[in-house]
Amino acid sequence: MTRLSRENKANASPARTRKAAKQAAQRPARRQRRAGDAPYHHGALHEALLKAAERVLERDGLAGLTLRAVAREAGVSHAAPTHHFGDLTGLVSELAAIGFRQFNDAMRTAGQGGATIIEKALARARAYVAYAQAHPGMYSLMFRTERLDMSRPSLHEAASAAFAGLAGAVGESRHEHIEEQKLSLDQAAAIVRAWSLVHGFTTLLLDDRLSDILRRLPEGTSVETLLYAMLRSGGRPPAN
C-alpha cells in the first residue's frame, strides 16, 4: 500500500507541476491586459479619456494638459489618447467641443426663463458668467483658437451653435431676424457689443481683476449685482 501511494504521488506530481505552471503563466497575462491592452477594447474609453482630460485641465491648467497626463489620469497606456485623438490638438479640440455644448445648454436653459426680453438677457448673462466660474479651464480653452482645430466637425458644429444662439438673442432684443451668414454692419456691431461686454467682464473676473473694485463697493455687493449694474448702465442690456 505504501509503495502504491508513493507511485501515485510520483505520477501525479508532473501533472500538478504542469497545472501550476499554466496558472502562473496566465496570471501575468491577465495583469498585462488590465494594465495595457484592455482599455483599447473598452467601449467607453473615448469618453473616459475626455473626462480625464477635463479633470487635468481644471486641476493643472492648459499647460499641464498633455497626452501623457491624460493617459495617467485615466489609468491607461500612454498610447491610448493618440489612438483615439491623433495628437494633442485633436484631444483639446474635442474637449473644447464638449465645453461649447455644455455652455450652449446653459445659455439655452437660461434664455427660457424670464418674462421679458430684458429678464431673459440678464439671465443669459448670468449663465455665461456662472459657466465660466464653474469651468474656468474649459472656458479658457474654448477661446484659445490657436490651440484648436476649428475644422473638426464636432468643434465647428458646437462653436457655430454658440454663435447662432448669440445672434438669435441679439435679434430677439432688436425685434428682427438675424441671418448668421450675412450680417449688416449694425447687426454685427450689436453682436460684438453684447459679446464683448459679458466676455470682458468674465475674463476680468476669472483673472481676479475685479476684486479691488468689489472691495470699494458697499459691503455685501455681489459679482452678480455688479454685472447687472454694468449691463443696465448702457441702457438696454445686451442679449447674450
Contacts in CASP RR format, 6 or more apart in sequence:
PFRMAT RR
TARGET T0000
AUTHOR 0000-0000-0000
METHOD contacts of the structure
MODEL  1
MTRLSRENKANASPARTRKAAKQAAQRPARRQRRAGDAPYHHGALHEALL
KAAERVLERDGLAGLTLRAVAREAGVSHAAPTHHFGDLTGLVSELAAIGF
RQFNDAMRTAGQGGATIIEKALARARAYVAYAQAHPGMYSLMFRTERLDM
SRPSLHEAASAAFAGLAGAVGESRHEHIEEQKLSLDQAAAIVRAWSLVHG
FTTLLLDDRLSDILRRLPEGTSVETLLYAMLRSGGRPPAN
35 77 0 8 1.000
36 76 0 8 1.000
36 77 0 8 1.000
39 45 0 8 1.000
39 74 0 8 1.000
39 75 0 8 1.000
39 76 0 8 1.000
39 77 0 8 1.000
39 80 0 8 1.000
40 80 0 8 1.000
40 83 0 8 1.000
42 48 0 8 1.000
45 74 0 8 1.000
45 76 0 8 1.000
45 80 0 8 1.000
45 84 0 8 1.000
46 84 0 8 1.000
48 74 0 8 1.000
48 76 0 8 1.000
49 70 0 8 1.000
49 71 0 8 1.000
49 74 0 8 1.000
49 76 0 8 1.000
49 80 0 8 1.000
49 81 0 8 1.000
49 84 0 8 1.000
49 85 0 8 1.000
49 91 0 8 1.000
50 91 0 8 1.000
50 94 0 8 1.000
50 95 0 8 1.000
50 98 0 8 1.000
51 74 0 8 1.000
52 70 0 8 1.000
52 71 0 8 1.000
52 73 0 8 1.000
52 74 0 8 1.000
52 75 0 8 1.000
53 65 0 8 1.000
53 70 0 8 1.000
53 73 0 8 1.000
53 81 0 8 1.000
53 91 0 8 1.000
53 92 0 8 1.000
53 95 0 8 1.000
54 95 0 8 1.000
54 98 0 8 1.000
54 138 0 8 1.000
55 73 0 8 1.000
56 64 0 8 1.000
56 65 0 8 1.000
56 69 0 8 1.000
56 70 0 8 1.000
56 73 0 8 1.000
57 64 0 8 1.000
57 65 0 8 1.000
57 95 0 8 1.000
57 137 0 8 1.000
57 138 0 8 1.000
57 141 0 8 1.000
58 135 0 8 1.000
58 136 0 8 1.000
58 137 0 8 1.000
58 138 0 8 1.000
60 69 0 8 1.000
61 137 0 8 1.000
62 92 0 8 1.000
62 137 0 8 1.000
62 140 0 8 1.000
62 141 0 8 1.000
62 144 0 8 1.000
62 147 0 8 1.000
65 88 0 8 1.000
65 92 0 8 1.000
66 88 0 8 1.000
67 78 0 8 1.000
67 81 0 8 1.000
67 82 0 8 1.000
67 87 0 8 1.000
67 88 0 8 1.000
67 91 0 8 1.000
68 78 0 8 1.000
70 81 0 8 1.000
70 91 0 8 1.000
71 77 0 8 1.000
71 78 0 8 1.000
71 79 0 8 1.000
71 80 0 8 1.000
71 81 0 8 1.000
74 80 0 8 1.000
81 91 0 8 1.000
85 91 0 8 1.000
85 94 0 8 1.000
89 147 0 8 1.000
89 148 0 8 1.000
89 149 0 8 1.000
90 149 0 8 1.000
90 152 0 8 1.000
92 141 0 8 1.000
92 147 0 8 1.000
92 148 0 8 1.000
93 148 0 8 1.000
93 149 0 8 1.000
93 150 0 8 1.000
93 152 0 8 1.000
93 154 0 8 1.000
93 155 0 8 1.000
94 152 0 8 1.000
94 154 0 8 1.000
94 155 0 8 1.000
95 138 0 8 1.000
95 141 0 8 1.000
96 138 0 8 1.000
96 141 0 8 1.000
96 142 0 8 1.000
96 144 0 8 1.000
96 148 0 8 1.000
96 155 0 8 1.000
96 158 0 8 1.000
96 159 0 8 1.000
97 152 0 8 1.000
97 154 0 8 1.000
97 155 0 8 1.000
97 157 0 8 1.000
97 158 0 8 1.000
97 159 0 8 1.000
98 138 0 8 1.000
98 158 0 8 1.000
99 135 0 8 1.000
99 138 0 8 1.000
99 139 0 8 1.000
99 141 0 8 1.000
99 142 0 8 1.000
99 158 0 8 1.000
100 142 0 8 1.000
100 155 0 8 1.000
100 158 0 8 1.000
100 159 0 8 1.000
100 161 0 8 1.000
100 162 0 8 1.000
101 158 0 8 1.000
101 161 0 8 1.000
102 131 0 8 1.000
102 135 0 8 1.000
102 138 0 8 1.000
103 128 0 8 1.000
103 131 0 8 1.000
103 139 0 8 1.000
103 142 0 8 1.000
103 162 0 8 1.000
104 158 0 8 1.000
104 161 0 8 1.000
104 162 0 8 1.000
104 165 0 8 1.000
106 127 0 8 1.000
106 128 0 8 1.000
106 130 0 8 1.000
106 131 0 8 1.000
107 124 0 8 1.000
107 127 0 8 1.000
107 128 0 8 1.000
107 131 0 8 1.000
107 162 0 8 1.000
107 165 0 8 1.000
107 240 0 8 1.000
108 165 0 8 1.000
109 127 0 8 1.000
110 120 0 8 1.000
110 123 0 8 1.000
110 124 0 8 1.000
110 126 0 8 1.000
110 127 0 8 1.000
111 120 0 8 1.000
111 123 0 8 1.000
111 124 0 8 1.000
111 127 0 8 1.000
111 169 0 8 1.000
113 119 0 8 1.000
113 120 0 8 1.000
113 123 0 8 1.000
114 120 0 8 1.000
114 123 0 8 1.000
117 172 0 8 1.000
117 173 0 8 1.000
117 239 0 8 1.000
118 236 0 8 1.000
118 237 0 8 1.000
120 169 0 8 1.000
120 172 0 8 1.000
120 239 0 8 1.000
121 169 0 8 1.000
121 173 0 8 1.000
121 231 0 8 1.000
121 236 0 8 1.000
121 237 0 8 1.000
121 238 0 8 1.000
121 239 0 8 1.000
121 240 0 8 1.000
122 228 0 8 1.000
122 231 0 8 1.000
122 237 0 8 1.000
124 169 0 8 1.000
124 239 0 8 1.000
124 240 0 8 1.000
125 198 0 8 1.000
125 227 0 8 1.000
125 228 0 8 1.000
125 231 0 8 1.000
125 237 0 8 1.000
125 238 0 8 1.000
125 240 0 8 1.000
126 224 0 8 1.000
126 227 0 8 1.000
128 198 0 8 1.000
128 199 0 8 1.000
128 202 0 8 1.000
128 240 0 8 1.000
129 198 0 8 1.000
129 201 0 8 1.000
129 202 0 8 1.000
129 205 0 8 1.000
129 223 0 8 1.000
129 224 0 8 1.000
129 227 0 8 1.000
131 139 0 8 1.000
132 139 0 8 1.000
132 202 0 8 1.000
132 205 0 8 1.000
132 206 0 8 1.000
133 205 0 8 1.000
133 206 0 8 1.000
136 206 0 8 1.000
139 202 0 8 1.000
139 206 0 8 1.000
140 206 0 8 1.000
141 147 0 8 1.000
141 148 0 8 1.000
142 159 0 8 1.000
143 199 0 8 1.000
148 155 0 8 1.000
149 155 0 8 1.000
150 156 0 8 1.000
150 159 0 8 1.000
163 180 0 8 1.000
164 180 0 8 1.000
166 191 0 8 1.000
166 194 0 8 1.000
166 195 0 8 1.000
166 240 0 8 1.000
167 178 0 8 1.000
167 180 0 8 1.000
167 183 0 8 1.000
167 187 0 8 1.000
167 191 0 8 1.000
168 178 0 8 1.000
168 239 0 8 1.000
169 194 0 8 1.000
169 239 0 8 1.000
169 240 0 8 1.000
170 178 0 8 1.000
170 187 0 8 1.000
170 190 0 8 1.000
170 191 0 8 1.000
170 194 0 8 1.000
170 238 0 8 1.000
170 239 0 8 1.000
171 177 0 8 1.000
171 178 0 8 1.000
171 187 0 8 1.000
171 190 0 8 1.000
171 239 0 8 1.000
172 239 0 8 1.000
173 236 0 8 1.000
173 238 0 8 1.000
173 239 0 8 1.000
174 187 0 8 1.000
174 190 0 8 1.000
178 187 0 8 1.000
178 191 0 8 1.000
183 191 0 8 1.000
193 238 0 8 1.000
194 238 0 8 1.000
194 239 0 8 1.000
194 240 0 8 1.000
195 238 0 8 1.000
195 240 0 8 1.000
197 230 0 8 1.000
197 231 0 8 1.000
197 238 0 8 1.000
198 227 0 8 1.000
198 231 0 8 1.000
198 238 0 8 1.000
198 240 0 8 1.000
201 210 0 8 1.000
201 227 0 8 1.000
201 230 0 8 1.000
204 210 0 8 1.000
205 223 0 8 1.000
210 223 0 8 1.000
210 226 0 8 1.000
213 226 0 8 1.000
214 221 0 8 1.000
214 223 0 8 1.000
214 226 0 8 1.000
217 226 0 8 1.000
228 237 0 8 1.000
231 237 0 8 1.000
231 238 0 8 1.000
END
